[in-house]
Structure formats: C-alpha cells, structure tokens
Amino acid sequence: MSLDVLPRPPAITPAEYRQRRDALMAQLPANAAVILPSASLVTRSNDSEYAFRQNSDFYYLTGIAEPDALLVLLPGREAGQSVVFCQDRDPTMEAWTGRRLGAQGVVAEHGVDQAFENAEREATLKTLLSGREWLYLPLGNAEAQAIADDALAEATTGQRRGRPALKGWVDTDPLIHAMRQIKSAAEIALLRHAALISAHAHVRAMRVTRPGLSEYQLQAELEHEFVWQGGSGPAYSTIVGGGANACVLHYIENSAPLTSGELVLIDAGAEFELYAGDITRTFPVSGRFDDAQRALYQVVLDAQERAVAAIQPGATLAEIHQGVVADLTVGLIALGLLDGELETCIDEQRYRRFYLHSTSHWLGLDVHDVGRYRLDEETPLPLAPGMVLTVEPGLYIPDEPDIPAAFRGIGVRIEDNVVVTAQGHDVLTDQVPKRIADIEALMAGEG
C-alpha cells in the first residue's frame, strides 16, 4: 500500500474571507448588524467532548476554527465593520487543550477589524449593537436568538433616551446560503482535494476487499486514508454495505462479514479543511460481477453517465433527475423487474419501489450543502458555473418473492462529485473506476 501523501492545495486567504463579509454587508439595509455564533464543544461522555467541528456559516465568513466565538458585522462602523469575540487566553486551559488565538491572534491571523475576548463580551456587545435598527441572525440558533432578545430589551430602554428603535430581526440563512452556493476558485480547489483523498480511499478499499473481511475493516481502510492524507476524517458517517445491506440507504452499522458472490456498496467521503468529498462505488466482493449483478449495475452506470453528461449552465437538477428516472425505468422493464409501458411506469411512479431518492444534492462545506433547488414552487433553479453537486442514481432490489431470484437483495449506487463550469462540467472524482471492466481489472491487481 502506497504511503505517498498528496500535495495540499493553498488555504483560503484572509482576504477572501473579508471579501465574503463585505459582500454580505453590501446586501444589508442601513443601520443593520449581523450576529453569528460559532459552534461550541459538545459533551460526549462525562468530561470528554466530541471532536470539534465549526459551524459552516461562521467558518465561511471567518476561517476561524475555535469554539465559543461570535462574529458581529457592523456596516459603516468607523472603528471596524467586523468584530469577533473569542475565547479568553488562559495559560492553564491552554496547557490542557492547546493554544487559543485570543483577540490579538484573531486580528493578526484572520484579518478581522477588531476582536475582544469573551470576558468583555457582555458589556461590549451592548455598546456595539446600540442604535442598530435591524439584526440579522440565524433564526434557528438559540444563542443568536438570546442575543437578539437582549438587544431588544436594551433598545426598548434606549428609546426613552432618544436612540433609534430596534425594528426587528431577519434570518441570515438565505443571504449566506445563496453566497455559499457559488464556489470560488479557492473553494473548488479544496473540494477537488477532498474528492481526491476520497478517491484514493475508495481505490484502497477496492484493492483490499476479499471474502471474509468485515464491513468495518473496509471502513477502517477508508478512514485511515482520509486522515493519512490530512483530512479531519469522514465528512459523514461511512457506509459499507455488503449484500442486502446495500439496499439500506443510510446503513452505518458496518458490522457484517463480506461474502463471496455478493456486492459491497461504499458511500464515503473525506472532509478536508471542512469541505466534503462524497463518493459511492459498488463492486463485487470476489472481484468479478455475476450476470445479474452486471446487468443491474450497467443500468445504473448508463443512467449515471448520461446524467453527468447533462450537467451544464442552464440545465436543472429536476431535468437531470427526470432523465435518470427514465433511464432506470427502461432498464427495470428490460430486466423484468417492472411490467408495463414506460410512460405508465413513470407516471404511476412504479420505479420508486427500487429508486427512492433524488439524483443530486449540493456539495460544499456541508455534505448536503446549503442553497435553493428551486426559484419558486414551479421553477427549478438553473445550474450556474461554480455550483458543485453530486450525481448518484441507484437501484435497490428487495428480497421479496415476486422478484426474480437472481436480483434479490442487490443494491447498486454510483456517485460522483461534479462542478459546473462555463463550458459544461468537471468531474472531481474520476480517479475511482466505475466501469465494470476497470473495476474488475483493479481488483485483479491490473490497475
């Protein structure tokens, strides 16, 4: 097994984070403010915590990876429009848990205009928000809501002293999430690297797979590669489903043995600098597809490749999904898994017995990334350069008496990560084989 380490892409610069903050503030009315809390540590058991993972919106605007911070944006403020409250410097705590940035570090390393440690937060925040007429905050965030409630009480008192009234608060999510939907060149480079790490891991898993291993051993191979290559670990719970377990869409037990003659489905991706990879491949435990597996797999592969080819500016995910539904339904009829005319099977959604999910989702700082899918209830959102998405059709054949025996309990999904470009698209995950001959060659040691 190669121990080579992939070269890392450049980090996103403080200047780009500043540009994002400026772009958000440019959308706000006069005399508004943004309050956006970071994530906090979460207790795992007793006095130990889960591995910390920053709030994606907070990270998108700051690049700060510490817990218990707060971003405040104050358009037009002469002393600085971006303010961060951060953990207090504390030599005792830092001896246990590592260096904290402190106010000076936040300004020096992340390019915000001003920073205060949390010991100063209560008094300073009141002053910063005083006189602001609109507060923009994530409405589902309890910490942000508590700050807004305090600001409202303070503003009510301040009105008697002639200060402007606080008119209300507005959800930040639509503004930030629309920005996040179009990735910058630096973001695409990080997504490409997360995809490359993920691809190396999938190839590694294919090479070691053999009957008698357990699903969790493939999980270990995948996640070893994620971390070896500098990722923080998996971007989501790794799925390794052998045999009929592949028909459970979010199967994460990963505890069963891998059996000769069956397929194994792996849905796994690395997280790198908080950006997610998300790849699914399905392949034979013994290295060769049998006739039924080959036939079903080819139906999914044909649909997946045509869906990828359809990605270009102006296309919609709804259209791409409809094409996948048609391709899969044609294949299901040809294999004898559906009866009837094509249009009838689609109109009556008979295919949904075997295909339960959508074809695509956005990909970015979250594996199911933020952003709208429709302009309104009737109009799908057209694809545009800089959008990044998955393409992942699948077929999942239940083990039921009316199903031809050769197909029972087979699950197949094939997933790639794709960026929309001005010319069409770019597949970020094409380093993992997905055509039958290529998979079999790799597993035979020929690739």
Long-range contacts (C-beta under 8 A, 24 or more apart in sequence): 1-204, 1-207, 1-208, 3-228, 5-228, 5-229, 5-230, 6-193, 6-196, 6-197, 6-200, 6-229, 6-230, 8-193, 8-230, 9-189, 9-190, 9-192, 9-193, 10-186, 10-189, 11-273, 12-63, 12-184, 12-186, 12-187, 12-190, 12-273, 13-186, 14-63, 14-109, 14-110, 14-111, 15-111, 16-184, 16-186, 17-61, 17-62, 17-63, 17-110, 17-111, 18-82, 18-111, 20-60, 20-61, 20-179, 21-61, 21-62, 21-73, 21-81, 21-82, 22-81, 23-179, 24-61, 24-73, 24-172, 24-175, 24-176, 24-179, 25-73, 25-75, 25-81, 27-175, 28-73, 28-75, 28-134, 28-136, 29-133, 29-134, 30-75, 30-76, 30-133, 31-76, 31-131, 31-132, 31-133, 31-134, 31-164, 32-75, 32-132, 32-133, 32-134, 32-135, 32-136, 33-72, 33-73, 33-74, 33-75, 33-128, 33-129, 33-132, 33-134, 33-135, 33-136, 34-71, 34-72, 34-73, 34-135, 34-136, 34-137, 34-172, 35-70, 35-71, 35-72, 35-129, 35-135, 35-136, 35-137, 35-144, 35-147, 35-148, 36-61, 36-70, 36-71, 36-72, 36-73, 36-137, 36-138, 36-144, 36-172, 37-69, 37-70, 37-71, 37-138, 37-141, 37-143, 37-144, 37-147, 38-64, 38-66, 38-67, 38-68, 38-69, 38-70, 38-71, 39-67, 40-67, 40-68, 41-67, 41-68, 51-232, 51-233, 53-232, 53-274, 54-274, 56-180, 56-274, 56-365, 56-366, 56-370, 57-138, 57-172, 57-173, 57-176, 57-177, 57-180, 59-274, 59-365, 60-176, 60-179, 60-180, 60-365, 61-176, 62-110, 62-112, 63-110, 64-101, 64-106, 64-110, 66-100, 66-101, 68-118, 70-121, 70-125, 70-143, 70-147, 71-112, 72-125, 72-128, 72-129, 73-136, 74-128, 74-132, 77-128, 79-113, 79-114, 80-112, 80-113, 80-114, 81-113, 82-112, 82-113, 82-114, 83-112, 83-113, 83-114, 83-115, 83-116, 83-128, 84-110, 84-112, 84-114, 84-115, 84-116, 85-115, 85-116, 85-117, 85-118, 85-120, 85-121, 85-124, 85-125, 86-115, 86-116, 86-117, 86-118, 87-117, 87-118, 88-117, 88-118, 88-119, 89-117, 126-150, 126-151, 126-154, 129-154, 130-154, 130-155, 130-158, 130-163, 131-158, 131-163, 131-164, 132-164, 132-166, 133-164, 133-165, 133-166, 133-167, 134-166, 134-167, 134-168, 134-169, 134-170, 135-166, 135-168, 135-169, 135-170, 136-169, 136-170, 136-171, 136-172, 136-175, 137-169, 137-170, 137-171, 137-172, 138-171, 138-172, 138-173, 139-169, 139-171, 139-173, 140-173, 173-370, 176-370, 177-370, 177-371, 177-372, 178-371, 178-372, 180-364, 180-365, 180-369, 180-370, 180-371, 181-362, 181-364, 181-369, 181-370, 181-371, 181-372, 181-387, 182-384, 182-385, 182-386, 182-387, 183-364, 183-386, 183-387, 183-388, 183-419, 184-386, 187-275, 187-364, 188-386, 188-388, 188-419, 190-272, 190-273, 190-275, 191-275, 191-276, 191-277, 191-363, 191-364, 191-388, 191-417, 191-419, 191-428, 192-419, 192-428, 193-272, 193-275, 194-231, 194-235, 194-269, 194-270, 194-271, 194-272, 194-273, 194-275, 194-276, 194-277, 195-269, 195-277, 195-279, 195-417, 195-428, 195-429, 196-277, 196-428, 196-431, 197-225, 197-226, 197-229, 197-230, 197-231, 197-270, 197-272, 197-277, 198-226, 198-268, 198-269, 198-270, 198-277, 198-278, 198-279, 198-429, 199-277, 199-279, 199-429, 199-431, 199-432, 200-225, 200-229, 200-431, 201-225, 201-226, 201-268, 201-270, 202-266, 202-268, 202-279, 202-281, 202-432, 203-431, 203-432, 203-433, 203-442, 205-266, 206-281, 206-283, 206-432, 206-433, 206-439, 206-442, 206-443, 207-442, 207-443, 207-445, 209-258, 209-264, 209-283, 209-285, 209-287, 209-443, 210-258, 210-285, 210-286, 211-258, 211-259, 211-260, 211-285, 211-286, 212-257, 212-258, 213-257, 213-258, 214-254, 214-255, 214-256, 214-257, 214-258, 215-240, 215-241, 215-242, 215-245, 215-253, 215-254, 215-255, 215-256, 215-257, 215-258, 215-264, 216-240, 216-254, 216-255, 218-254, 218-258, 218-264, 218-266, 219-254, 219-268, 222-266, 222-268, 223-268, 225-270, 226-270, 226-271, 229-270, 229-272, 230-272, 231-270, 231-271, 231-272, 232-271, 232-272, 232-274, 233-270, 233-271, 234-268, 234-269, 234-270, 234-271, 235-269, 235-270, 235-271, 235-276, 235-277, 235-278, 235-367, 236-269, 236-276, 236-278, 236-367, 238-266, 238-267, 238-268, 239-265, 239-266, 239-267, 239-268, 239-280, 240-264, 240-265, 240-266, 240-268, 241-265, 241-266, 241-411, 242-285, 243-409, 244-399, 244-409, 244-411, 245-411, 246-282, 246-396, 246-410, 246-411, 246-412, 246-413, 247-396, 247-397, 247-398, 247-409, 247-410, 247-411, 248-411, 249-356, 249-357, 249-396, 258-285, 259-285, 260-285, 260-286, 261-285, 261-286, 261-290, 263-289, 263-293, 263-297, 263-410, 263-411, 263-412, 265-411, 265-412, 265-413, 267-413, 267-415, 269-367, 274-365, 275-364, 275-365, 276-363, 276-364, 276-365, 276-366, 276-367, 276-369, 277-417, 277-428, 277-429, 278-363, 278-367, 278-390, 278-415, 278-417, 279-415, 279-416, 279-417, 279-429, 279-432, 280-392, 280-394, 280-413, 280-414, 280-415, 281-414, 281-415, 281-432, 281-433, 281-434, 281-439, 282-411, 282-412, 282-413, 282-414, 283-439, 283-443, 284-439, 284-440, 284-443, 287-440, 287-443, 287-444, 288-440, 288-443, 289-436, 289-440, 290-406, 291-406, 292-404, 292-406, 292-407, 292-410, 293-410, 293-412, 294-436, 295-335, 296-331, 296-335, 296-395, 296-397, 296-407, 296-410, 296-412, 297-412, 297-436, 298-331, 298-436, 299-327, 299-328, 299-331, 299-332, 299-334, 299-335, 299-395, 300-328, 300-331, 300-393, 300-394, 300-395, 300-412, 300-413, 300-414, 301-414, 301-434, 301-435, 301-436, 302-327, 302-331, 303-327, 303-328, 303-331, 303-393, 304-391, 304-392, 304-393, 304-414, 304-415, 304-416, 304-434, 307-359, 307-360, 307-391, 307-393, 308-391, 308-416, 308-418, 308-425, 308-427, 311-383, 311-389, 311-391, 311-418, 311-420, 311-424, 311-425, 312-383, 312-420, 312-423, 312-424, 312-425, 313-382, 313-383, 313-384, 313-385, 313-420, 313-422, 313-424, 314-382, 314-383, 315-382, 315-383, 316-380, 316-381, 316-382, 316-383, 317-358, 317-359, 317-360, 317-373, 317-380, 317-381, 317-383, 317-389, 318-373, 318-380, 319-380, 320-359, 320-360, 320-391, 321-358, 321-359, 321-360, 324-359, 324-393, 325-351, 325-355, 327-393, 328-354, 328-355, 328-393, 328-395, 331-395, 332-395, 335-404, 335-407, 336-404, 337-397, 337-403, 337-404, 337-407, 353-398, 354-395, 354-396, 354-397, 355-393, 355-394, 355-395, 355-396, 356-396, 357-392, 357-394, 359-391, 359-392, 359-393, 360-389, 360-390, 360-391, 360-392, 361-389, 361-390, 362-387, 362-388, 362-389, 363-388, 363-389, 363-390, 363-417, 364-388, 383-420, 384-420, 385-420, 385-421, 385-422, 386-419, 386-420, 387-419, 387-420, 388-417, 388-418, 388-419, 388-420, 388-428, 389-417, 389-418, 389-420, 390-415, 390-416, 390-417, 390-418, 391-415, 391-416, 391-418, 392-416
